[in-house]
Amino acid sequence: MKKSFIATLLLGTLLSFTSVSFAQTDYGCKKKEDNLNIQLRYAEQYGNVHRAENLKRAIINVREHCGKATYREDLELNDEIYKQNLNEKIAKQQAKVASAEKELEQAKLSGKEKKIRQKTEKVQERQKKLNDYQQELQSLSM
């Protein structure tokens, strides 16, 4: 009697843990696509061509087969928030570019070639990031 009670108790506990873990992995369509896009960026960044191709197919599948109404709702709700965050990133990046440009001017006044080269690279790097943010915002507006 005690053995069957303990077995039932263990089985019930085990089932409750598995249901909780499944509930935690239930993402919306937008979240699934975002996670795939992050993985895609990493795959492309590190030259993993086969992984990138598979992830692109997975993104297409999510767009085609994930609950269409849910996906559209997720996009509409998150689109404005995403644009606001992107605008904030652009403003911060513009300040970083301006700061880097001031540092470059100071380096030019010092006349040290190594310092000028480093500051020029810093300006270019920050400007590229700013351009990327602006292009992403522009692509969302279309």
C-alpha positions as CSV (number, residue, x, y, z in Angstrom):
1,M,0.0,0.0,0.0
2,K,2.8,2.4,1.0
3,K,4.8,1.5,-2.1
4,S,1.9,2.3,-4.5
5,F,1.2,5.6,-2.7
6,I,4.9,6.6,-2.9
7,A,5.0,5.6,-6.6
8,T,1.8,7.7,-7.3
9,L,3.2,10.6,-5.4
10,L,6.5,10.5,-7.3
11,L,4.7,10.1,-10.7
12,G,2.5,13.1,-9.8
13,T,5.5,15.2,-8.8
14,L,7.4,14.2,-12.0
15,L,4.4,15.1,-14.2
16,S,4.0,18.5,-12.5
17,F,7.7,19.4,-13.2
18,T,7.5,18.4,-16.8
19,S,4.3,20.4,-17.4
20,V,6.0,23.5,-15.8
21,S,9.0,23.1,-18.0
22,F,6.8,22.9,-21.1
23,A,4.9,25.9,-20.0
24,Q,8.1,27.9,-19.7
25,T,9.2,27.1,-23.3
26,D,5.9,28.3,-24.8
27,Y,7.1,31.4,-26.8
28,G,5.1,33.6,-29.1
29,C,5.9,33.5,-32.8
30,K,7.7,36.8,-32.6
31,K,9.9,35.5,-29.8
32,K,10.8,32.4,-31.8
33,E,11.8,34.5,-34.8
34,D,13.8,36.9,-32.7
35,N,15.7,33.9,-31.2
36,L,16.4,32.5,-34.6
37,N,17.6,35.9,-35.9
38,I,20.0,36.1,-33.0
39,Q,21.4,32.7,-33.8
40,L,21.5,33.7,-37.5
41,R,23.6,36.8,-36.8
42,Y,26.1,34.7,-34.8
43,A,26.3,32.0,-37.5
44,E,26.9,34.7,-40.2
45,Q,29.4,36.5,-37.9
46,Y,31.5,33.3,-37.5
47,G,31.2,32.1,-41.1
48,N,29.0,29.1,-40.4
49,V,27.3,29.1,-43.8
50,H,25.4,25.8,-43.4
51,R,24.0,26.8,-40.0
52,A,23.0,30.2,-41.4
53,E,21.1,28.6,-44.3
54,N,19.2,26.3,-42.0
55,L,18.3,29.2,-39.7
56,K,17.0,31.2,-42.7
57,R,14.8,28.3,-43.6
58,A,13.6,28.0,-40.0
59,I,12.7,31.7,-40.0
60,I,10.7,31.3,-43.1
61,N,8.9,28.3,-41.6
62,V,8.1,30.3,-38.5
63,R,6.7,33.1,-40.6
64,E,4.6,30.7,-42.7
65,H,3.4,28.2,-40.2
66,C,3.3,29.9,-36.9
67,G,-0.2,31.1,-35.8
68,K,-0.7,33.9,-38.3
69,A,-3.1,36.0,-36.2
70,T,-0.8,35.6,-33.2
71,Y,2.3,36.5,-35.2
72,R,0.6,39.7,-36.6
73,E,-0.5,40.7,-33.2
74,D,3.0,40.2,-31.8
75,L,4.5,42.2,-34.6
76,E,2.1,45.1,-34.2
77,L,2.6,45.2,-30.4
78,N,6.3,44.9,-30.5
79,D,7.0,47.0,-33.6
80,E,6.4,50.3,-31.9
81,I,8.4,49.4,-28.8
82,Y,11.2,48.1,-31.0
83,K,11.3,51.3,-33.0
84,Q,11.4,53.4,-29.8
85,N,14.4,51.3,-28.5
86,L,16.1,51.7,-31.9
87,N,15.6,55.4,-31.8
88,E,17.2,55.5,-28.3
89,K,20.1,53.4,-29.6
90,I,20.5,55.8,-32.5
91,A,20.6,58.9,-30.2
92,K,23.2,57.2,-27.9
93,Q,25.3,56.2,-30.9
94,Q,25.2,59.7,-32.3
95,A,26.6,61.0,-29.0
96,K,29.3,58.3,-29.1
97,V,30.2,59.3,-32.7
98,A,30.4,63.0,-31.7
99,S,32.6,62.1,-28.7
100,A,34.9,60.0,-30.9
101,E,35.2,62.8,-33.4
102,K,36.2,65.2,-30.7
103,E,38.9,62.7,-29.5
104,L,40.1,62.5,-33.1
105,E,40.4,66.3,-33.4
106,Q,42.5,66.3,-30.2
107,A,44.7,63.5,-31.6
108,K,45.2,65.5,-34.8
109,L,46.3,68.5,-32.8
110,S,48.8,66.3,-30.9
111,G,50.2,65.2,-34.3
112,K,50.8,61.6,-33.1
113,E,50.2,59.3,-36.1
114,K,49.4,56.2,-34.0
115,K,46.9,58.0,-31.9
116,I,45.3,59.6,-35.0
117,R,45.0,56.2,-36.6
118,Q,43.4,54.7,-33.5
119,K,40.9,57.5,-33.1
120,T,40.0,57.4,-36.8
121,E,39.3,53.7,-36.5
122,K,37.1,54.4,-33.4
123,V,35.1,57.0,-35.3
124,Q,34.6,54.7,-38.3
125,E,33.5,51.8,-36.0
126,R,31.0,54.0,-34.2
127,Q,29.8,55.5,-37.4
128,K,29.2,52.1,-39.0
129,K,27.2,51.0,-36.0
130,L,25.1,54.2,-36.2
131,N,24.5,53.6,-39.9
132,D,23.5,50.0,-39.2
133,Y,20.9,51.2,-36.6
134,Q,19.6,53.9,-39.0
135,Q,19.3,51.3,-41.9
136,E,17.4,48.9,-39.6
137,L,15.0,51.7,-38.6
138,Q,14.5,52.7,-42.2
139,S,13.8,49.1,-43.2
140,L,11.1,48.9,-40.5
141,S,9.5,52.1,-41.9
142,M,9.0,50.7,-45.4
